[in-house]
Amino acid sequence: MFMGRFSKYLALGLLLLVAMPLELYAQTVCNPVPIGNTNGVCQSTVKARCFNQCAINCRNDGQCIFGCMVGQDYSPDRCYTNCNGFAPTCLSSCLQTVDCIDGGCNDVTQALSIKSGTVVFNRATGVWQRAVVVTNTSCSNLGNVKILLDSMAAGWTLKNADGATNLGVGYKTIQYLKSLDSATLVFEFARTGTAPLAYTPRATGELFTP
């Protein structure tokens, strides 16, 4: 009789476990990674770090440093307007600062698992392809997720990019990636030369409330 009751309660417990909402279960296995940009407000330390890095690279070039200052407004349009008539170093340093702030404020690389497949040549299209599985391991829902390919090897070009940063770094976009969900992206590349494909993946994104 005891064994009968035990089996009954065990079966009931397993049934309740299976019926548990996925969202509740997800909260026990997801990674509580902090997101730098909350409600459109970025940490001031990011802007200060990006300006200092830019100014150091400028050395004693005053117009270059001016570009670093303008870049703190976090607007490419301001860069083109305020650096008009100045040396090219002004615009270059300004856009560099904007990209630095964007990367620092919206970086979600640590919130994702990015697993790349083998690079294969598609003879039908004449391009190289690589499938990349992106998983949101964080406890936050993310939107406008951009997978950027930094420091790409010479001779390789991303052909099907959804866009590029101010400094020309190409990326593919995932519009919405719920906590613990995965999405597969297919990157297409053109290749000249014999260098193997190499790059450093980076991701930016925003907190998303459905």
Residue frames as a rotation matrix with the C-alpha (Angstrom) as fourth column:
MET 1
0.565 0.825 0.000 0.00
0.825 -0.565 0.000 0.00
0.000 0.000 -1.000 0.00
PHE 2
0.432 -0.501 -0.750 2.83
0.170 -0.771 0.613 2.36
-0.886 -0.392 -0.248 0.90
MET 3
-0.634 -0.726 0.266 4.57
0.358 0.029 0.933 1.65
-0.685 0.687 0.241 -2.39
GLY 4
-0.103 0.692 0.715 1.34
0.992 0.014 0.129 2.34
0.079 0.722 -0.687 -4.24
ARG 5
0.825 0.412 -0.387 0.98
0.483 -0.869 0.106 5.77
-0.293 -0.275 -0.916 -2.66
PHE 6
0.051 -0.903 -0.426 4.66
0.110 -0.419 0.901 6.54
-0.993 -0.093 0.078 -3.21
SER 7
-0.635 -0.265 0.726 4.38
0.694 0.219 0.686 5.70
-0.341 0.939 0.045 -6.89
LYS 8
0.349 0.867 0.356 1.26
0.932 -0.362 -0.031 7.86
0.102 0.343 -0.934 -7.16
TYR 9
0.788 -0.074 -0.611 2.93
0.202 -0.907 0.370 10.92
-0.582 -0.415 -0.699 -5.57
LEU 10
-0.305 -0.952 0.028 6.10
0.244 -0.050 0.969 10.40
-0.921 0.303 0.247 -7.60
ALA 11
-0.390 0.234 0.891 4.11
0.920 0.136 0.367 10.37
-0.035 0.963 -0.268 -10.82
LEU 12
0.716 0.697 -0.028 2.23
0.698 -0.716 0.027 13.51
-0.001 -0.039 -0.999 -9.74
GLY 13
0.442 -0.634 -0.634 5.50
0.116 -0.661 0.742 15.28
-0.889 -0.401 -0.218 -8.94
LEU 14
-0.590 -0.678 0.438 6.98
0.486 0.135 0.863 14.41
-0.644 0.723 0.250 -12.32
LEU 15
0.034 0.712 0.702 3.82
0.990 -0.121 0.075 15.64
0.139 0.692 -0.708 -14.02
LEU 16
0.854 0.280 -0.438 4.02
0.398 -0.894 0.204 18.99
-0.335 -0.349 -0.875 -12.25
LEU 17
-0.021 -0.953 -0.301 7.71
0.148 -0.301 0.942 19.33
-0.989 -0.025 0.148 -13.16
VAL 18
-0.587 -0.157 0.794 6.98
0.769 0.200 0.607 18.72
-0.254 0.967 0.004 -16.83
ALA 19
0.321 0.841 0.436 4.09
0.904 -0.410 0.126 21.19
0.284 0.353 -0.891 -16.73
MET 20
0.166 -0.320 -0.933 6.24
0.619 -0.703 0.351 23.92
-0.768 -0.636 0.081 -15.14
PRO 21
0.972 0.215 -0.090 6.28
0.078 -0.667 -0.741 27.06
-0.219 0.714 -0.665 -17.32
LEU 22
0.449 -0.846 0.287 9.44
0.810 0.250 -0.531 27.34
0.378 0.471 0.797 -19.38
GLU 23
0.329 -0.316 0.890 9.98
-0.119 -0.949 -0.293 30.92
0.937 -0.009 -0.350 -18.20
LEU 24
0.821 0.012 0.570 10.12
-0.569 -0.054 0.821 29.76
0.040 -0.998 -0.037 -14.57
TYR 25
0.797 -0.559 0.230 12.57
0.503 0.824 0.262 27.00
-0.335 -0.093 0.937 -15.41
ALA 26
0.477 -0.622 0.620 14.65
0.559 -0.330 -0.761 29.39
0.678 0.710 0.191 -17.49
GLN 27
0.651 -0.198 0.733 15.25
-0.488 -0.849 0.204 31.63
0.581 -0.491 -0.649 -14.53
THR 28
0.844 -0.334 0.419 17.10
-0.234 0.473 0.849 28.79
-0.482 -0.815 0.321 -12.81
VAL 29
0.399 -0.707 0.583 19.61
0.747 0.620 0.240 28.22
-0.532 0.340 0.776 -15.62
CYS 30
0.707 -0.129 0.695 20.06
0.493 -0.615 -0.615 31.58
0.507 0.778 -0.372 -17.36
ASN 31
-0.244 -0.913 -0.328 23.03
0.959 -0.178 -0.219 33.87
0.142 -0.368 0.919 -16.72
PRO 32
0.715 0.593 -0.369 22.24
0.657 -0.751 0.066 37.22
-0.239 -0.289 -0.927 -15.01
VAL 33
-0.348 -0.883 0.314 24.61
0.937 -0.324 0.129 39.30
-0.013 0.339 0.941 -17.15
PRO 34
0.119 0.376 -0.919 24.33
0.385 -0.871 -0.306 43.09
-0.915 -0.317 -0.248 -16.60
ILE 35
0.250 0.038 0.968 23.61
0.955 -0.173 -0.240 45.16
0.159 0.984 -0.080 -19.71
GLY 36
-0.632 -0.693 -0.346 25.54
0.752 -0.657 -0.058 48.45
-0.187 -0.296 0.937 -19.92
ASN 37
-0.920 0.339 0.196 22.83
-0.216 -0.858 0.466 50.52
0.326 0.387 0.863 -21.59
THR 38
-0.593 0.742 -0.313 19.67
0.793 0.471 -0.387 50.60
-0.140 -0.478 -0.867 -19.47
ASN 39
0.420 0.879 -0.225 16.67
0.766 -0.476 -0.432 52.64
-0.487 0.009 -0.873 -20.63
GLY 40
0.709 -0.147 0.689 18.87
0.532 -0.530 -0.660 54.51
0.463 0.835 -0.298 -23.08
VAL 41
0.833 -0.444 0.330 21.28
-0.551 -0.718 0.426 55.69
0.048 -0.537 -0.842 -20.38
CYS 42
0.572 -0.724 -0.385 24.90
0.332 0.633 -0.699 54.69
0.750 0.272 0.602 -20.82
GLN 43
0.646 -0.413 -0.642 27.49
0.695 -0.031 0.719 54.72
-0.317 -0.910 0.267 -18.06
SER 44
0.951 -0.280 -0.134 29.54
-0.304 -0.927 -0.219 57.93
-0.063 0.249 -0.966 -18.12
THR 45
0.239 -0.916 0.322 32.71
-0.340 0.232 0.911 55.92
-0.909 -0.328 -0.256 -17.54
VAL 46
0.276 -0.091 0.957 32.35
0.757 0.633 -0.158 54.41
-0.592 0.768 0.244 -21.02
LYS 47
0.903 0.095 0.419 32.39
0.355 -0.713 -0.605 57.85
0.241 0.695 -0.677 -22.69
ALA 48
0.741 -0.668 0.069 35.35
-0.589 -0.597 0.544 58.95
-0.322 -0.444 -0.836 -20.58
ARG 49
0.156 -0.693 0.703 37.32
0.089 0.719 0.689 55.82
-0.984 -0.045 0.174 -21.45
CYS 50
0.455 0.079 0.887 36.60
0.851 0.257 -0.459 56.18
-0.264 0.963 0.050 -25.17
PHE 51
0.978 -0.113 0.176 37.62
-0.053 -0.948 -0.314 59.85
0.202 0.298 -0.933 -25.18
ASN 52
0.522 -0.828 0.204 40.87
-0.567 -0.158 0.809 59.16
-0.638 -0.537 -0.552 -23.32
GLN 53
0.147 -0.433 0.889 41.74
0.466 0.823 0.324 56.30
-0.873 0.367 0.323 -25.67
CYS 54
0.698 0.196 0.689 41.04
0.714 -0.269 -0.647 58.49
0.059 0.943 -0.328 -28.69
ALA 55
0.945 -0.321 0.059 43.05
-0.326 -0.940 0.101 61.44
0.023 -0.115 -0.993 -27.34
ILE 56
0.311 -0.867 0.389 46.05
-0.232 0.327 0.916 59.22
-0.921 -0.376 -0.099 -26.63
ASN 57
0.193 -0.187 0.963 45.99
0.805 0.591 -0.047 57.95
-0.560 0.785 0.265 -30.21
CYS 58
0.902 0.219 0.373 45.90
0.401 -0.746 -0.531 61.57
0.162 0.629 -0.761 -31.46
ARG 59
-0.122 -0.959 -0.256 49.14
0.988 -0.092 -0.124 62.43
0.095 -0.268 0.959 -29.68
ASN 60
-0.523 -0.146 -0.840 49.54
0.429 -0.896 -0.112 66.22
-0.736 -0.419 0.531 -30.19
ASP 61
-0.829 0.303 0.470 47.15
0.410 -0.244 0.879 66.63
0.381 0.921 0.078 -33.15
GLY 62
-0.875 0.457 -0.162 44.72
-0.165 -0.595 -0.787 69.30
-0.456 -0.661 0.596 -31.90
GLN 63
-0.334 0.785 -0.522 42.15
-0.932 -0.195 0.304 68.76
0.137 0.589 0.797 -34.66
CYS 64
-0.435 0.107 -0.894 42.19
-0.046 0.989 0.141 65.04
0.899 0.102 -0.426 -33.98
ILE 65
-0.897 0.070 -0.437 41.54
0.442 0.157 -0.883 65.68
0.006 -0.985 -0.172 -30.26
PHE 66
-0.686 0.700 -0.200 38.71
-0.655 -0.713 -0.249 68.03
-0.317 -0.040 0.948 -31.19
GLY 67
-0.260 0.565 -0.783 37.15
-0.629 0.517 0.581 65.15
0.733 0.643 0.221 -33.10
CYS 68
-0.694 -0.044 -0.719 37.40
0.419 0.788 -0.452 62.99
0.586 -0.615 -0.528 -29.97
MET 69
-0.915 0.348 -0.203 35.50
-0.013 -0.529 -0.848 65.65
-0.403 -0.774 0.489 -28.04
VAL 70
-0.403 0.796 -0.452 32.73
-0.915 -0.338 0.221 65.90
0.023 0.503 0.864 -30.64
GLY 71
-0.474 0.154 -0.867 32.46
-0.272 0.911 0.310 62.11
0.838 0.383 -0.390 -30.74
GLN 72
-0.983 0.093 -0.156 31.32
0.177 0.313 -0.933 62.08
-0.038 -0.945 -0.325 -27.13
ASP 73
-0.461 0.871 -0.171 27.95
-0.805 -0.492 -0.332 63.37
-0.373 -0.015 0.928 -28.37
TYR 74
-0.576 0.182 0.797 27.49
0.096 0.983 -0.156 59.86
-0.812 -0.013 -0.584 -29.76
SER 75
0.599 0.798 -0.069 26.26
0.091 -0.154 -0.984 61.11
-0.796 0.583 -0.164 -33.15
PRO 76
-0.205 -0.677 0.707 27.91
0.841 0.247 0.481 60.45
-0.500 0.693 0.519 -36.54
ASP 77
0.498 0.459 0.736 25.98
0.787 -0.596 -0.160 63.39
0.365 0.659 -0.658 -37.98
ARG 78
0.956 -0.192 -0.220 27.65
-0.027 -0.808 0.589 65.73
-0.291 -0.557 -0.778 -35.48
CYS 79
0.119 -0.965 0.234 31.01
0.434 0.262 0.862 64.34
-0.893 -0.001 0.450 -36.57
TYR 80
-0.145 -0.145 0.979 30.42
0.989 -0.015 0.145 65.24
-0.006 0.989 0.146 -40.23
THR 81
0.741 0.507 0.440 29.00
0.515 -0.850 0.112 68.67
0.431 0.144 -0.891 -39.35
ASN 82
0.931 -0.332 -0.150 31.53
-0.087 -0.601 0.794 69.79
-0.354 -0.727 -0.589 -36.74
CYS 83
0.080 -0.963 0.259 34.58
0.330 0.271 0.904 68.39
-0.941 0.013 0.339 -38.53
ASN 84
0.652 0.215 0.727 33.66
0.756 -0.119 -0.643 69.99
-0.052 0.969 -0.240 -41.85
GLY 85
0.832 -0.393 0.393 36.62
-0.168 -0.852 -0.496 72.09
0.529 0.347 -0.775 -43.00
PHE 86
0.508 -0.680 0.528 39.03
-0.731 -0.017 0.682 70.48
-0.455 -0.733 -0.506 -40.54
ALA 87
-0.484 -0.776 -0.403 41.77
-0.872 0.464 0.154 67.96
0.068 0.426 -0.902 -41.25
PRO 88
0.071 0.523 -0.849 40.69
-0.458 0.773 0.438 64.34
0.886 0.358 0.295 -41.98
THR 89
-0.755 -0.423 -0.501 41.99
0.217 0.560 -0.800 63.34
0.619 -0.712 -0.331 -38.55
CYS 90
-0.755 0.547 0.362 39.05
-0.645 -0.517 -0.563 65.20
-0.120 -0.659 0.743 -36.97
LEU 91
0.222 0.903 -0.368 36.39
-0.937 0.301 0.174 63.09
0.268 0.306 0.913 -38.69
SER 92
-0.049 -0.318 -0.947 38.35
-0.173 0.936 -0.306 59.88
0.984 0.149 -0.101 -38.25
SER 93
-0.924 -0.358 -0.137 38.81
0.078 0.175 -0.981 60.33
0.375 -0.917 -0.134 -34.50
CYS 94
-0.523 0.810 0.267 35.22
-0.842 -0.442 -0.309 61.47
-0.132 -0.387 0.913 -34.07
LEU 95
0.354 0.667 -0.656 33.77
-0.757 0.616 0.218 58.36
0.549 0.419 0.723 -35.74
GLN 96
-0.386 -0.586 -0.712 36.21
0.040 0.761 -0.648 56.21
0.922 -0.278 -0.270 -33.81
THR 97
-0.959 0.033 0.283 34.89
-0.283 -0.235 -0.930 57.64
0.036 -0.971 0.234 -30.55
VAL 98
-0.078 0.996 -0.044 31.26
-0.997 -0.077 0.015 57.15
0.011 0.045 0.999 -31.60
ASP 99
0.279 0.143 -0.950 31.91
-0.396 0.918 0.022 53.50
0.875 0.370 0.312 -32.43
CYS 100
-0.722 -0.625 -0.297 33.81
0.052 0.378 -0.924 53.01
0.690 -0.683 -0.240 -29.18
ILE 101
-0.749 0.508 0.426 30.90
-0.636 -0.369 -0.678 54.38
-0.187 -0.779 0.599 -27.14
ASP 102
0.225 0.860 -0.458 28.37
-0.927 0.334 0.170 52.33
0.299 0.387 0.872 -29.08
GLY 103
0.004 -0.312 -0.950 30.38
-0.109 0.944 -0.310 49.19
0.994 0.105 -0.030 -28.45
GLY 104
-0.890 -0.452 -0.050 30.96
0.018 0.074 -0.997 49.95
0.455 -0.889 -0.058 -24.78
CYS 105
-0.611 0.713 0.343 27.39
-0.764 -0.418 -0.492 50.96
-0.207 -0.563 0.800 -23.94
ASN 106
0.389 0.893 -0.228 25.62
-0.916 0.347 -0.203 48.24
-0.102 0.288 0.952 -25.90
ASP 107
-0.491 -0.667 -0.560 28.05
-0.713 0.677 -0.181 45.34
0.500 0.311 -0.808 -25.69
VAL 108
0.464 0.680 0.567 26.22
-0.860 0.499 0.106 42.07
-0.211 -0.537 0.817 -25.01
THR 109
-0.023 -0.565 -0.825 28.97
-0.691 0.605 -0.395 39.65
0.722 0.562 -0.404 -26.07
GLN 110
-0.894 -0.386 0.229 29.11
-0.417 0.525 -0.742 38.10
0.166 -0.758 -0.630 -22.59
ALA 111
-0.219 0.901 0.374 25.35
-0.705 0.119 -0.699 37.49
-0.675 -0.417 0.609 -22.71
LEU 112
0.672 0.492 -0.554 25.62
-0.738 0.376 -0.561 35.28
-0.068 0.785 0.616 -25.79
SER 113
0.007 -0.631 0.776 27.06
0.023 0.776 0.631 31.98
-1.000 0.014 0.020 -26.88
ILE 114
0.549 0.096 -0.830 28.37
-0.767 -0.337 -0.546 32.31
-0.332 0.936 -0.112 -30.45
LYS 115
0.004 -0.494 0.869 29.24
-0.016 0.869 0.494 29.00
-1.000 -0.016 -0.004 -32.10
SER 116
0.149 -0.057 -0.987 30.60
-0.908 -0.403 -0.114 29.02
-0.391 0.914 -0.112 -35.65
GLY 117
0.783 0.166 0.599 30.36
0.048 0.944 -0.325 26.12
-0.620 0.284 0.732 -38.08
THR 118
-0.170 -0.870 0.462 32.83
0.605 0.278 0.747 25.09
-0.778 0.406 0.479 -40.77
VAL 119
0.009 0.086 -0.996 33.50
-0.584 -0.808 -0.075 27.48
-0.812 0.583 0.043 -43.64
VAL 120
-0.130 0.023 0.991 32.40
0.591 0.804 0.060 25.90
-0.796 0.594 -0.118 -46.92
PHE 121
-0.818 -0.186 -0.544 32.53
-0.306 -0.661 0.686 27.09
-0.487 0.727 0.484 -50.52
ASN 122
0.183 0.939 0.292 29.16
0.158 0.265 -0.951 27.25
-0.970 0.220 -0.100 -52.30
ARG 123
-0.739 -0.552 0.385 29.95
0.418 0.072 0.906 26.55
-0.528 0.830 0.177 -55.95
ALA 124
-0.012 0.834 0.552 26.44
0.999 -0.006 0.031 27.56
0.029 0.552 -0.833 -57.03
THR 125
0.907 0.402 -0.123 26.78
0.416 -0.902 0.116 31.11
-0.065 -0.156 -0.986 -55.67
GLY 126
0.302 -0.883 0.359 30.56
0.480 -0.185 -0.858 31.45
0.824 0.431 0.368 -55.75
VAL 127
0.190 -0.219 0.957 30.80
-0.696 -0.718 -0.026 32.54
0.693 -0.661 -0.288 -52.11
TRP 128
-0.717 -0.427 -0.551 32.10
0.161 0.667 -0.727 31.05
0.678 -0.610 -0.410 -48.90
GLN 129
0.258 0.897 0.360 29.51
-0.400 -0.240 0.884 30.35
0.879 -0.372 0.297 -46.21
ARG 130
-0.844 -0.412 -0.344 29.56
0.144 0.445 -0.884 29.80
0.517 -0.795 -0.316 -42.48
ALA 131
0.303 0.952 -0.049 26.55
0.187 -0.009 0.982 29.05
0.935 -0.307 -0.180 -40.26
VAL 132
-0.823 -0.529 0.206 26.70
-0.048 -0.296 -0.954 30.67
0.566 -0.795 0.218 -36.82
VAL 133
0.146 0.860 -0.489 24.40
0.617 0.307 0.725 29.69
0.774 -0.407 -0.486 -33.96
VAL 134
-0.694 -0.291 0.658 23.76
-0.218 -0.787 -0.578 32.53
0.686 -0.544 0.483 -31.51
THR 135
0.043 0.684 -0.729 22.21
0.705 0.496 0.507 31.65
0.708 -0.535 -0.461 -28.14
ASN 136
0.010 0.058 0.998 21.05
-0.495 -0.867 0.056 34.20
0.869 -0.495 0.020 -25.56
THR 137
-0.234 -0.198 -0.952 22.36
0.559 0.774 -0.299 32.66
0.796 -0.602 -0.071 -22.34
SER 138
-0.959 -0.141 0.246 21.35
-0.081 -0.694 -0.716 35.67
0.272 -0.706 0.654 -20.24
CYS 139
-0.526 0.804 -0.277 18.17
0.756 0.292 -0.586 36.21
-0.390 -0.518 -0.761 -18.23
SER 140
-0.265 0.381 -0.886 17.30
-0.192 -0.921 -0.339 39.27
-0.945 0.080 0.318 -20.34
ASN 141
0.492 0.441 0.751 15.37
0.728 0.265 -0.632 39.48
-0.478 0.858 -0.191 -23.59
LEU 142
-0.391 -0.751 -0.531 17.50
0.195 -0.632 0.750 41.24
-0.899 0.190 0.394 -26.20
GLY 143
0.724 0.624 0.293 16.60
0.465 -0.128 -0.876 43.19
-0.509 0.771 -0.383 -29.32
ASN 144
0.924 -0.359 -0.128 18.52
-0.337 -0.612 -0.715 44.63
0.179 0.704 -0.687 -32.29
VAL 145
0.543 -0.750 0.378 21.36
-0.009 0.446 0.895 42.18
-0.840 -0.489 0.236 -31.68
LYS 146
0.804 -0.375 -0.461 24.26
-0.562 -0.229 -0.795 42.81
0.193 0.898 -0.395 -34.06
ILE 147
0.689 -0.644 0.333 26.96
0.387 0.715 0.582 40.17
-0.613 -0.272 0.742 -34.52
LEU 148
0.814 -0.448 -0.370 30.04
-0.573 -0.723 -0.385 42.10
-0.095 0.525 -0.846 -35.64
LEU 149
0.786 -0.608 0.115 33.19
0.618 0.768 -0.168 40.64
0.014 0.203 0.979 -37.16
ASP 150
0.828 -0.538 -0.159 36.17
-0.453 -0.808 0.375 42.58
-0.330 -0.239 -0.913 -35.82
SER 151
-0.028 -0.999 0.027 39.73
-0.756 0.039 0.654 42.23
-0.654 -0.002 -0.756 -37.11
MET 152
0.856 0.399 0.328 38.78
-0.090 0.740 -0.667 40.17
-0.509 0.542 0.669 -40.17
ALA 153
0.011 -0.908 0.418 41.68
0.449 0.379 0.809 38.51
-0.893 0.179 0.412 -41.95
ALA 154
-0.307 -0.232 -0.923 43.05
-0.596 -0.709 0.377 40.26
-0.742 0.666 0.079 -45.03
GLY 155
-0.938 -0.071 -0.339 41.41
-0.336 0.417 0.845 39.21
0.081 0.906 -0.415 -48.28
TRP 156
-0.624 0.766 -0.154 38.02
0.777 0.630 -0.014 38.36
0.087 -0.128 -0.988 -46.74
THR 157
-0.892 0.422 0.163 34.87
-0.410 -0.906 0.100 40.47
0.190 0.023 0.982 -47.15
LEU 158
-0.619 0.768 0.167 31.44
0.344 0.456 -0.821 39.95
-0.706 -0.450 -0.546 -45.61
LYS 159
-0.957 0.181 0.225 29.09
0.184 -0.216 0.959 39.96
0.222 0.960 0.173 -48.62
ASN 160
-0.158 0.987 -0.009 25.64
0.472 0.083 0.878 39.70
0.867 0.135 -0.479 -46.99
ALA 161
-0.866 -0.217 -0.452 26.09
0.501 -0.367 -0.784 42.17
0.004 -0.905 0.426 -44.14
ASP 162
0.226 0.973 -0.039 22.96
0.967 -0.219 0.134 43.86
0.122 -0.068 -0.990 -42.82
GLY 163
0.957 0.007 0.291 25.03
-0.002 -1.000 0.032 46.98
0.291 -0.031 -0.956 -42.20
ALA 164
0.064 -0.980 -0.186 28.39
0.767 0.168 -0.620 48.28
0.639 -0.103 0.763 -41.03
THR 165
0.395 -0.025 -0.918 29.69
0.776 -0.526 0.348 50.49
-0.492 -0.850 -0.189 -38.26
ASN 166
0.923 -0.061 -0.380 31.06
-0.173 -0.947 -0.270 53.97
-0.344 0.315 -0.885 -38.92
LEU 167
0.022 -0.995 -0.093 34.50
-0.777 -0.076 0.625 52.39
-0.629 0.058 -0.775 -39.28
GLY 168
-0.005 0.042 -0.999 33.29
-0.952 0.304 0.018 49.76
0.305 0.952 0.038 -41.75
VAL 169
-0.909 -0.251 0.332 32.94
-0.361 0.872 -0.331 46.69
-0.206 -0.421 -0.883 -39.53
GLY 170
-0.427 0.775 -0.466 30.20
-0.541 0.194 0.818 44.50
0.724 0.601 0.337 -41.06
TYR 171
-0.842 0.205 0.499 27.51
-0.379 0.435 -0.817 42.77
-0.384 -0.877 -0.289 -39.05
LYS 172
-0.571 0.766 -0.295 24.42
0.182 0.469 0.864 40.58
0.800 0.440 -0.408 -39.23
THR 173
-0.690 0.389 0.611 21.33
-0.694 -0.596 -0.404 41.45
0.206 -0.703 0.681 -37.18
ILE 174
-0.628 0.614 -0.477 18.89
0.640 0.757 0.132 39.44
0.442 -0.223 -0.869 -35.08
GLN 175
-0.264 0.576 0.773 15.80
-0.152 -0.817 0.557 41.55
0.952 0.029 0.304 -34.41
TYR 176
0.332 0.449 0.829 14.73
-0.903 -0.104 0.418 39.77
0.274 -0.887 0.371 -31.24
LEU 177
-0.247 -0.464 -0.851 16.34
-0.088 0.885 -0.457 37.06
0.965 -0.038 -0.259 -29.13
LYS 178
0.669 0.617 0.415 14.45
-0.498 -0.043 0.866 35.91
0.552 -0.786 0.279 -26.06
SER 179
-0.016 -0.659 0.752 16.29
-0.984 0.144 0.105 34.63
-0.177 -0.738 -0.651 -22.99
LEU 180
-0.264 -0.293 0.919 17.70
-0.301 0.930 0.210 31.13
-0.916 -0.222 -0.333 -23.71
ASP 181
0.824 0.537 0.182 16.50
0.031 0.278 -0.960 31.21
-0.566 0.796 0.212 -27.34
SER 182
-0.307 -0.928 0.213 18.83
0.285 0.124 0.951 30.56
-0.908 0.353 0.226 -30.29
ALA 183
0.801 0.450 -0.394 19.03
-0.251 -0.344 -0.905 31.87
-0.543 0.824 -0.163 -33.83
THR 184
0.101 -0.761 0.641 21.11
0.683 0.522 0.511 30.68
-0.724 0.386 0.572 -36.78
LEU 185
0.610 -0.028 -0.792 22.79
-0.436 -0.846 -0.307 33.19
-0.661 0.533 -0.528 -39.07
VAL 186
0.524 -0.483 0.702 24.49
0.775 0.612 -0.157 32.39
-0.353 0.626 0.695 -42.37
PHE 187
0.375 -0.519 -0.768 27.49
-0.281 -0.853 0.440 34.61
-0.883 0.051 -0.466 -43.14
GLU 188
0.795 -0.119 0.595 28.60
0.587 0.399 -0.704 34.83
-0.154 0.909 0.387 -46.78
PHE 189
0.349 -0.786 -0.510 32.14
-0.072 -0.565 0.822 35.85
-0.934 -0.251 -0.254 -47.65
ALA 190
0.952 -0.297 -0.072 34.16
-0.075 0.000 -0.997 36.78
0.296 0.955 -0.022 -50.70
ARG 191
0.634 -0.770 0.075 37.81
0.174 0.236 0.956 35.76
-0.754 -0.593 0.284 -50.64
THR 192
0.829 -0.548 -0.115 40.96
-0.252 -0.182 -0.950 36.89
0.500 0.817 -0.289 -52.38
GLY 193
-0.125 -0.939 0.322 44.33
-0.899 -0.031 -0.438 35.42
0.421 -0.344 -0.840 -51.60
THR 194
-0.069 -0.032 -0.997 45.09
0.005 0.999 -0.032 32.34
0.998 -0.007 -0.069 -49.52
ALA 195
-0.828 -0.262 0.496 44.78
-0.451 -0.215 -0.866 33.58
0.334 -0.941 0.060 -45.92
PRO 196
-0.602 0.642 -0.475 42.41
0.681 0.723 0.113 31.48
0.416 -0.255 -0.873 -43.77
LEU 197
0.163 0.766 0.622 39.24
0.076 -0.639 0.766 33.11
0.984 -0.077 -0.162 -42.47
ALA 198
-0.404 -0.269 -0.874 39.75
0.886 0.122 -0.447 34.70
0.227 -0.955 0.189 -39.08
TYR 199
-0.222 0.342 0.913 37.92
-0.118 -0.939 0.323 37.37
0.968 -0.036 0.249 -37.08
THR 200
-0.964 -0.023 -0.267 36.86
0.262 0.124 -0.957 38.25
0.055 -0.992 -0.114 -33.56
PRO 201
-0.186 0.968 0.168 33.08
0.582 -0.029 0.813 38.07
0.791 0.249 -0.558 -33.01
ARG 202
-0.975 0.004 -0.222 31.50
0.177 -0.590 -0.788 40.82
-0.134 -0.807 0.575 -30.95
ALA 203
-0.287 0.946 0.152 27.86
0.817 0.158 0.555 41.59
0.501 0.284 -0.818 -30.20
THR 204
-0.987 0.154 0.049 25.89
-0.158 -0.845 -0.510 44.68
-0.037 -0.511 0.859 -29.37
GLY 205
-0.430 0.895 -0.119 22.21
0.582 0.375 0.722 44.84
0.690 0.241 -0.682 -28.46
GLU 206
-0.621 0.340 0.706 19.49
-0.583 -0.803 -0.125 46.38
0.525 -0.489 0.697 -26.34
LEU 207
-0.877 0.446 0.179 17.21
0.096 0.527 -0.844 45.24
-0.471 -0.723 -0.505 -23.55
PHE 208
-0.734 0.655 -0.182 13.85
-0.355 -0.142 0.924 44.33
0.579 0.742 0.337 -25.06
THR 209
-0.758 0.583 0.292 10.50
-0.164 0.263 -0.951 44.11
-0.631 -0.769 -0.104 -23.28
PRO 210
-0.883 0.436 0.177 7.88
0.354 0.367 0.860 42.29
0.310 0.822 -0.478 -25.37
